[in-house]
Amino acid sequence: MHWVEYLYLSSITFSGALALSPSGDYAPAEVVCESGVNLLREASGLSSDEKAWLEKRDKLTEEAMKSFLTRATANFSDTSILEELFSNSSNVPKIGFAASGGGYRAMLNGAGMLSAFDNRTRGANEHGYGGLLQAATYLSGLSGGNWLVGTLAWNNWTSVQDIVDDFSDSDTSTIWDLEHSLLDAGGWNWAYSIERWAAVIDEVRDKKLAGFNVSLVDVWGRALSYYFFPDMNDGGDALTWSSIRDFDVFKNAEMPFPISVADELFTDSSSVNLNSTVFEFNPFEMGSWDETLNAFTDVKYLGTEVSNGEPVDDTKCVEGFDNTGFILGSSSDVFNLVTEAGFSFMITIMEYLFLGTVTEANGDEAKYGPNPFKDSSFYDESLYSDIVGSDTLYLVDGSEDGQNIPLLPLITEDRALDVVFAFDNSADTSDGWPDGASLVSTYERQFGLQGKNMAFPYVPDTDTFVNLGLNKRPTFFGCDASNLTDLNYIPPLIVYIPNSEYSYESNTLVEKLTYSTKERIGMIRNGFETATRGNFTEDSTLIGCMGCAIMRRKQESTNATLPTECESCFNSYCWNGTIAA
């Protein structure tokens, strides 16, 4: 099989004024509050900002979706359903993408998978699903998958194509230049490494001197940012999460809505499980749909001391706490894995020489203090919640509850998606491949304490995933809505795309912190081939089957007639309930 070559695209540019931290660096700073402002709202639906943004995005995704489905069904015997779907905007399918965690493995594999859906990738229209990313409404990421989402979105919605082209360009600062570990960024040039770490520690110290608690996650996020935002001053030390609101590409809704996911760590426990509160960060808000919080706050003003959303000092708010690298680090706190990778001695030296005067001992969780949800009253009082009474909110890697694919923000009923494409780059098996465990965890969560407001299609156990080979090829879950009526609502159909070997051994260790240019290209290439089953060489009908999956929910709700070819597709790709443990 052949590898789809990448097309050169223009360099990253920003248009419009870029809103950075008012301090000009990593430290947050006080600003004057708006009179009578309240920064908290109940999670009773989408925010007004998100709704207004969706009105603009829907107009663009409708055109992109029509173009893709027309191409995908070009060889079908009857495509009259398209006329019915696009005769009314409410009938147009809405889709989202979710990129799993798994360190650099997930970032690079996920990049290849996502590039197969992006019409900015040369060959994606001929050998992939080019245009579906342009038709997507949402894009969520967690841990390594969040590094992918964050890199693309906060670099002005650059493309994987553009990043790959720059790998061999010695005249540019290269995104994802992983030749050297973040722990020794200069390689044999120790002076460069020391200078980099001195800058990181100074930046984190500035935040502490400004009166905010810090931890190793601040250090982790700052170190990572140099690899994600190399063209920005000091690796984007003043780049804020909310600054994306000022990007023309986001204001004009020319990109999907990006979401990051993290888990709450109970203040009286070191454990995280399916009953932990799951948080999302989006361009407008941070918060949770879970009944243990049921609230969102304006992400721009994190760091402001509040009581039930009202600033304690009505003249003082804070901006700049929502540093992009810090939020990406919050969703990917894997410093414990760095120590396992043979760098424990270096970490120990860093803690004694640098971090001892900056961070608290064992501070390996992200500290959001002051707690933006202090004294919030929107949670279900019948459930235990330690969030609203705490001065500091502690967040950890979003995969620690077993849900390594960030599906919860995309399956919430309020966002009304029809299909979610789930990229699974987990290392569940003994040889480092996925086995569906993340889907199983999300499925099980709906029947626990936190499952009151969620629904997820039935999935088999992990043994069945492996024994039926569902962990080696795309599989559809929830194909028949009539079988899901006993759930809280009809959830989106899930298109599961697990990491599998085609042209490269992509089951690399999460502890692997360096990748040569050849290795990065190999991983990304294999991701493209995983999503397309070898550029459609294993199944030339797969693109049409993806079209069938996308149309399915709207076809069911409108009682339209699917093309006959879809029956064969569903027989091939839908899990039919068989258990093979």
N, C-alpha and C positions, 0 to 999 in steps of 0.2 A: 504494500500500500504506500501511497505517497504522502508526503507532508505538505500541507497547505502553506505556502510561503507567505510572509507578512509584508504588507504594503507600507511604504513610508508615509507618515502623516506629519503635519506641521508641529512645531514645538509648542509647549504649553504656554498659553498666554492668558492673562486675566483682563477682563474689561470691567470698568466701573471701579469705584473706590472699595478697597478691601478693609473691612472692619477688623482690626486686631485688638489685642488686649490694650486697654488704655495706659498701662504701665510701659508699653513698648517692649516688654520681654515676658518671661514665663510667670512672673508674679501677678496675681490679681490686684486690682486697685479699686478704691471706693469711688463711686459716682453719685450724683444727686438723684434720688428716686423721683419718679413721677408722683404728683400729688394724689393721694388716696389709692395707690396701686395695691393690688392683691395678686400675688404671683402663683396662686394655687387654683386649680379647678377640679371638680369631680370628673372621674373617667366615665361619664355617661354618654359618650359618643366622641366623634372626632372633633378636634379643635376647629375653631372658625378659620384659623390660618391654613390648616391642612385642607379644609373643604374648599377654600378659595383657590388654593394651589391646584387641587384636583380638577377644578373646572377648566383650567388652562391645560393641564396634562391630558385630560380625556380627549380633547380635540385632536391632539397629536397622536395619541396611541390608537385612536380609531382608524386613522389613515394608515398607520404602520401595520396594524393588525389585518386590515383588509388586504394590503399588499402581500403580507406573508401567507395568509390563508388562500389567497388566489393562486399563489405559486405552489403551495404545498398540495393543493387539490387539483392541480392542472390536469392530471391524468385520471381523475375520477370520472365515473360514468354520468354522475348527476351532481351538480354543484348549486342547485337552486336554493339550498339552505343559506348560502352566502347572501343572496338578495334579501332574505327574510331577516337575517341577523343585522345587516347594515342598513335596513330601512328605518330602524329606530335605534337611537344611540343607547337606549337602556338595554338593548339586546346584545351589545358588543361585549365579547368576553374580556374580563380583566384578569391580568396575570401578575405574578411576582416571582422573584428569585431569592433563594436562601442559600448562603455559602457557609459551610460548616467550619468548625475549628480544626486545628491540627498543625499549628505552627507554620513554618515556611512551606511544608508539604501542602497544606491546605491552601495557602496563598497562591502558590505556583500552579498546582493542579486546578484549583478553582479558577485561576486566570485563564487557563486553557479552555476549560469548560465554558466559561462566560464568553470567551472570544468566538466560540462557535455560534453564538446567538447574536453577535454584533455585526451589523452590516459595514462597519468600518474595518473589518478584517478581510483582507483579500482572500477570495475563495469561499467565504462564509455563505454566500448566496448559492454557490454551486455545490459545495460539499458540506454545508451546515445549515443552520437555521437563521441565517442572516436576516436581521430586521425584527426578530422577536424581542431583543433587548430594547429596541426603540419602541416596541409596543408594550413594554412592561410598565406597570405603575409603581411597584415597590421593589427594593433591593435590600435585603437584610444580611448582616454578617455577624459572625461570632468568632472571637479569638483570631486564629490565622485567617479565617474567611473575612473577618472584619478588617484586617490589614489590607486585604484586596479591595473591599468596598471603600474604606477610608482613603486609600491611595488614589483610586480613580476619582472619587467624588471631590475630595478636597484639593486635588490638582486640576481643578476646573473641568471635571468630567473628561479626563484624558482616557485613552483607550489602551488595552493590552497591546494592541498593534504598535502604538507609538512607543510604549515602554520597551518592547522587544527590539525595535529598530535602533534604539539608543544604546543597547547593550554593547555594541561594537564601535560606538562613536566616542573616541577618546577626547574630543573637544567639548563635550557636554557633561554636566553633572547627571549621573545616571540613577534613576529610580531603581530600587531593588538591586543595587550593586552589592552583591553578597559574597564577593571574593574573600573578604575578611570578616571574622566574627564581630559582632557589636562589642564584644569584650576586648578585642584587640584590633580596633578599626584600622590601624596603620600597618598591620602585619608585622614585618620585621622593623618597621619604623616606629620604635617605641616612643619617640618624642611626639609623633603625631597622635598616637593612642593616648598618651598622658595628657596632651593638650585637649583632646576631645573629652576625656573624662573630667578634666578640670572644669571645662565649660559646662558640662552636665551638672556637676555638683554645685557650681556657682549658681546655676539657674534654679535648682531645687532649693538651695539655701536662701535665695531671694524670696521664694514663696514662703518659707518658714519665717523669715524676718518680717514679712508683711503680716504675720499673725495667723497663719494657717498651718494646720497639722499636715505633715508629709509622711510618705512611706517609700518603700522600695519601688512601688508602682510608679511614683513620680520619676524615679531614676530610670526605670524600665521604659516608660513612655517617652522620656526625653531621648534615650539612647536609640530607640527604634525610629524616632521621627527623622533622624538624619538619613535613614535609608528610604523613607517614604517621601520626604519633602526636601531633597538635596538642593533644589534651586532657591529655596527660601532662606532668609537670614537665620543662621544658627539652627538649621533644621526645623524651621517654623516654630521657634520658641514663643512667638506672640500670636500664632495662628489659633483662632478660637473655633469651636464647633459651630457656634451660631453665625460665624462669618459667611458660611455658605449661603445665607439669605441674601447676601450682597453680590453673589456671582450671577451674572446675567443668564448663564446657562441653567441655573436653578430658578431664578425669578421668572424666566420664560418657560419653565417646566419642560426643558429640552432634555431632561435626564430623569431616571427613576428617583423616587423618594427614598433616600438612604436611611437605614435604621441599624443601630448597634444594640447588642444585648449583653447584659451582665446579670449576675445573681447576687441576692442579698446574703450576707453572712450574719447569722444571729449573733447578737452582742454577747450572749451568754454561752455560745457554743462555737466550736471550730468546724462543725459539719454543715454540709449543704445537701439537700435532697429535693425530691419532687414537690415537697410542701414549702420550699423556700420561695420567696417572692422574686419574680423575674422582672427586671427593669429593662426598659427600652430608652434609647436616646435617638431622637430624630431632629431635624433641623430647627424645630420650634420648641420641643418639649423633652423633658425627662420625667419618667414616672412608670407606673405599672397598672395594668388592667386587673390584676389579681385583687380579690376581695380583702386581702390583708393590707391593702393600701388604697386601691381604687381612686388614684389621684395622679395628676400631672402638674409640673411646674415649668415655668419658662426657663429653658436651659441657659439663656443668656445671662441670667442673674444668679446662677449657682454661686454659693459662697456668701450670700446675703443672710444675715441672721433674721429669722422670721418666727412668728407664732401663728399657726393656721394660715400661712400665706402672706400675712401682713408684716412688713419690715418692723423689727423691734424699735429701731430708730427711723422714723418716717422720712428722715433727710438723707439716710445712708443706704445705698445699695452697693453691690459689688459686681464688677464685670471682669472677665479675663480668667475666672476660675475654670471655665469650660474649655480649657486648652485641648486642642484636637488630639495631640499625642497622649495626654493624660486619659482621655476617654477611650482611645484605642487601647491603651495599656490596661484600663479598668476591665475591659472585655477579654483580656488575654494575659492575665497575671500568671506567667509560667516561669517565674524566677526560680521556683523549686526545681524545674526541669533543667535550668541552666546549671544548677549545682550538680545534678545527676550527670551532666554531660562532661564532667571532668574538670570543671572550673571552680569547684568548691573552695580551693585554696585562694583563688583570685577574689572570689566573693568575700571570703573572710578578711582578706587584706583591705578590700574596699570598705567593708563595714567598720574596721578599726581606724583606717587612715582618713576616710572621707565621711562615711555615713553616721558614725557614732555621734557626731555633733549635729547631725541634720535630721535623722529619722529615729523613730522609736525602735527598740529591739523587736525582732520578729514582725516588723511592720510590712507584711507581704500582702496586705489587702488595700484596696483603694479607699481613702478616707474622704468622705464628702461631709465636711464640717465647716460651718454650722449645717446641721441637718435641714435640707429644704422642706421636709415634711413634718417638722416638729409641730406637735399639737394638731395635726390634721384630723378632721372629724368625718371623713368620707368612708372609712373602712368598716367592714362588717364586725360589729362588736362581739358577735358570737364566736369569732375566730381569734385565736391568740395572735397579737401583732406587737413586736417589740420596736417597730419603726417609729411610731409617732411620739414615743416618750424619750427617745434617745437624742443626745446632743450631736452625735456623729452617726452618719450612715456608712456602713461598711459594705463594699462591693467586691466581688471576686470574678474570676473567669466564668463566662456564661455557660461553659460546658460542665461545670462541676456538679450539676444536678442530673447529669446523664443525657441531657438534651443538647447534643453537640451540633445539631442543625437548628438555627434560630427561626423556628417555625411559628412560635406563639404570636408575634406581632402580625404575621400574615394570615393566620387562620382566624383572627378575631372577627366576630360577626359584623362589627361596624365597618370593617374595610371591604367586606363583600367581594372577596376575590373568588374567581371560578377555578383557577389552576395555580398551584405553586410548584415551581421547579426546585427540587431539593438536591443540592450538590453535597454528597457525603464523602469527605476525605478523612474520615476517622481511621484509627488504627485499632480495631476491635479484636481481630483474630491474632493468634500467636505469631503470624508472619506479617502483620501490619496492614491488613485490609479491612474494609468495613464489613459488618455483619448485620446491619439494620438496627443495632441497639438503640440508636438515637430515635428512630421512628417508634420503636417499642416504648421508650420512655415517654414520649409525647402522647402516645395513645393511652398509656396507663394513667397519666396525670389527670385526664378528664374525669376519672372515677374517684379521685381523692379529694382532699379538703379544698384544693385550689382549682378544682375543675368545674365549678359552678357555671362559669360563663364561657366555656370553651367546648369545642367539638373537634374530633379528629377521626379520619376513616379507620376501619379495622385493618390491622396488619398482623402478620404471623409472628411466631417466636423467632429468635435469632438462628436456631438450628435449621428451621425451614428456609430462612433466607439463604443460608449456606448450601443446604442439601438440594434446593431447587435452582441454585445458581442465580437467585434474585440479587445477590450482592456483586454480580459481575456484568450486569447489563441494565439498561433502563427498564423500570417497571412502573405501572400505573396502579395507584391505590385509591379506592373509592369510586370506581367507574360507574356504579349503579346507585343513584341517589335513593331509589326506593328501598335499598337495603340499609339505609342510614337514618331512617325516620325515628328510631328510638333514641338517637343522640339529641343533644340540646338544640341543635339546628343542623342544616345540611352543610358540612364543611367543604372546603375546596377539594378538588381532585388533586392528588399528589403525584407528580412525575418525579420518581426517584432515580437519581443518576449517581451510582457509586463509583469510586475510584477503581480502575482496573488496568492491568498492564496490556498495552498494545505495542508501542515502540520503545518504551522506557520502563525500567523498574521504579515505579513511582511510589512504592510503599516505603519511602524513606523515614527515618526516625524523626520524631518531633524534636529531639534534642540536637539534630543536625543544624548547626548555625552558620555554615558556609556552603555556598553553591557557586561553582564556576559558571562562566557564561554558557558553556556547553551543557552543564547540568540544568541550568535554568531553562534553556531553550528545550531541552529534552523533556522536562516536566510539563512545560506549557503545551508543547506539541502533543504529548500523550493525553493531556486533559482534553484537548480538542477532539482527539480520536476516540476517547472514552465517551464523550457526549454524543458523538455521531456514529458510534460503532465502526470505527475505521473509515471515516469519511464516506459512510454509507456502503462500504464494500461488503459488509456482512449482511446488510438488509437495505436494499435500495428503496423500500417502501416506508422506511422509518420516518421520513419527513412528513409524509401523508398521515401516518399514525399519530404524530405529534399534533397535526392539525385536528384530527378526530378528538384527541384528548382535550384540546383547547375549546372545541365547540360543544363538548358533551354537556356541561352543566346548563348552558343556555338552551341547548336543544331539548333537554329534559323539562326545563321550566316553561318553554314556549310550545312544547309538544310538536316541534318541527320534526322533519324526517331527515335522519342522517344518511349520507351516501352509503351505499351497500358495502363499499370497501372498508368502512369503519368497523363492521362486524368482524372481519378477518383481523383487523388491527387489535381490537379488544381481546380477541381470542389469543393473540400472540403476546400482548404486553400487559393486560390487566391481571392482577392476582385474583384467582377465582375462588379463594377460600381454602385451597388445598393445604394440609399440614403434613410436613414430611420431616418430623423430628427424629 
